Amino acid sequence: MPKLHPGDHPNAAWRTRWPLYIARLPPFPLFVTIFLTVTVLFFSFMPHNYRKLPTLHNPSTPISSTPSAAVTSHGDKQNPGRIRTVSAPRANVWRELGRSEVDDVVDFVKGGNRAAGVPKTAGVVFVERLMPNKTDVLPFLADAVEQSEVGSYARVVMLQNKEWGKDLGGISEWMVGPLPVGERTTMQPLSYCYNSGRNHIRRPVPDIIALYEWFNSIVNGQLKDLMQDLLGETPDYTQMTETPGLMGLSHPSLEENLIVGWITVQALGSIRIVDAFSLLPQGMYAKLEVSGFDVSKWNIANWYYDGVLYNSTNTFYNAWKDGRVRKSMRNADGDWTAAEPTEEGIEGRERYAPMLVQPYGPRVEIDEAEKYVKWMGWEFYLTFSQVAALSVFDIRFRGERIMYELGMQEAMAHYAGGNPSSSGQLFFDTMFGFGLNAFELVPGYDCPAYATFLPVTIYREGKYITKKNVICVFEAVSDHALQRHTSPSKVTVSRNSYLVVRSVSSVGNYDYTTSYLFYLDGSVEVKIHASGYIFTDYLAIDSVRHDLATRGETQLFEYGYRIHDVVASSMHTHILNFKADLDIAGTANTLYKVDVEPITRKYEWEDEARNTMHLVHTPQLTEAGLDWPRNSQGLYVVLNNASTNAWGEKRGYKIVPGTGMGTPPHLAMANSTAAGRAADWALHDLFVLRQHDSELKSVSEWNGWERDDPLLSFGKMVNGESTSQEDLVVYFNLGVHHLSNSADVPNTLMHWSGTSVMFVPHNYHDRDPSRESAQGMRIKMGKNKVEEVTYYGARYDKDVFIHKEDIEPEMDKYSPPGSGISALSHNATF
């Protein structure tokens, strides 16, 4: 058993809270928007097939139609790309659990081996690997111990309806191991990695289907005529297979068993509502008070429509019946919400656009069973989780590990607005499952068609879901050179090749493309691109005119901009937190801030003092949150004070904003009402912490329901420990302050929504190591002519022929998510 795993844990006081979107409005009681958005989450069970792809060849110099022994055809039309195989040097101790391992764990839990206090009726929701202790893994990576010494454990998430947490039920986490299941295997509360001491949360939304049916009985009962008049129809929210009914769940206020939250009421007649629901608010909101599983105790406390707050359903209905409710213009769906390109395009669209091609197969090598990747001096292991999707472990360059772990922790979207929904709306997206909501990539668009595509299999609610082609690995070439210089005697230029590992998660209205990039000089970049539909507010034109007249023109732009007839954008901040466990020339590291500071200095060779600048190196000796220097007037660098290069300089890696749009942000406010203490990791741009096996991550996916006392408090992790020549972890944020506008309609575009951070060698090597790996050329100049051209590495010296399938495969075997019930909440899945 890992040495930091817990012992006994109290089984009483199940105070769990069930994560969804977070809204919190003063004064108390807190207002919350309950988002019951329906997304499609059916997955097909597709085998991972292989067949030979058409062989690329030079028409003038035919080559064999059979790939070389090292290059294996990889997949058919629905599994495109090629794979060059290699054997991993050791097992992937972070990989997803296999089917037999999961089966044994589930059988163990169901077979009377439950921990004390776990009701027999508690169900297993999902099972995945519990990441092993770094201190146990490092000896294995150094070939000092066998794999069996590392220890293998499963993380088991369970749901109980009524016995736990009074009437609401609860969600709990357990660790089962060591694996494989045997005489030593036990089941214990998984709390060692949560500094709250708990392993459970309360389930605040007891039954989402019952909630739909209850609300449906009201809008189709007492309010049927009102809905028909104001919305143009009587919505039937029980028809969940076709459209999402209620929209907009935020974080409810939980007092005892009472859930208080605002929902956005939405019409169902829109033609594209499943896709564009977030563009189609109708300006009607209801405040729910839900208590336990007893529907008779549920109540609608308030309605809000056309700027008027009604204190009960009867008050709202009677005001409408008496003609005292002004009917707002309906926000109708139409072609304006269509994300696909228009059928008729401008001149030039019918001509072929350039594409990335790979005529002679991949240079990247992959052991698919171990998810081991090797390319141009780089090697690392991949793993995939239902919560956080893709992570990378044991990242080595030229044989030296520079990172033990690199992966996403949380993705937050914090909104602001002038209605009961957006005013307190906040999403913690890992609660919905970044990996659970990762779908098949589209070859030729998400990744080049020649990429190697990898599948993952997850266990969810008693069944296995095989997600094919959800990870892609490919080499690309930049549109600019890696290096170049022109002098009178010669021109030198190098091609800028790099490796990309990518996945895409579609969480409700937004799609996040996560890319890990590896460069020839030893640099690593983490990049996020966002697209999809923005959340919007209903724009009451008369109310806006009133605001203009009474409070000034600037009031119109307080939260966003008018983007359609009765639709306004809603400002929000995206922040995605990542973990980078750095091992720079070993595990003993120190982070320095290197500032570019102005200085006035008198030099002996000059008569007057000179205003200039110099470098100031300041070590960060304790754990702390840090922000990017203003004016880019500095950087952060992680050094090993005990390791120097050939020139006596300390070897290190600098951390800088990458090739995305601008500097990644942090939250604009330090005391967000919506976030509470659940997102302390978002208060600065990056944090430096000392590594502990008990601090597996920065956040729990359940934090949204314990915002003032979260299951895992990042603020408690930053506790002033020494960071001088210690094993360091850097948590950094990507994201953007998204001032959405008409350019986001219908979808946000990725080329201006990208954000990234880079880890770049800083005196780590004696010189630029890409000189040995880059392909390039030298043009030697004679007198007014080229004297000699020298090429370095492979060059294309013959024509090549590309098959269509290697540029843009047919998509008839693509596996999109099917239609079904799945709100943006685990409650729907549970």
Order of alpha helices (4+ residues) and beta strands (2+ residues): beta-beta-alpha-beta-alpha-beta-beta-beta-beta-alpha-alpha-beta-beta-alpha-beta-beta-beta-alpha-beta-beta-beta-beta-beta-beta-beta-beta-beta-beta-beta-beta-beta-beta-alpha-beta-beta-beta-beta-beta-beta-beta-beta-beta-alpha-beta-beta-beta-beta-alpha
